[in-house]
Amino acid sequence: MNAPGPYGLRAPSLADARTALDNVFGERSEAIWRRVTDRAGGEPTLPAVIAAMREESDPVVGLCAQSLDIRLSTFEYLSAADHTIRSVQ
C-alpha cells in the first residue's frame, strides 16, 4: 500500500485497478485482468494498465480506466502543488 501523500491522499495502484474490476465484474474480472496485464506488458505500470483497460471492448472497463486516470492525475497535480507550496515556505 502506498504511503499517504499530500492532503492524506494516496496514489492509486495496480491493486486499486484490480479491485475496481473485481468490484464491477466479480468472477469475470480474472479473465479481464489477465488480458489487460498481458496487453500492458512485462512488468505493467498503472499508466500502461489504464491504457490497456481503455482498449477493452467492454465500455465499463473503459470507465474504470477513466476513473483510475482521474485519480492518478489528481494525485500527481496535488503532489506537484504541495511540493511547490512547501518549496517557497
Secondary structure, DSSP 4 states (H G I P E B T S, - for coil): -PPP-GGG-----HHHHHHHHHHHHGGGHHHHHHHHHHHH-SS--HHHHHHHHHTSSSHHHHHHHHHHHHHHHHHHHHHHHHHHHHHT-
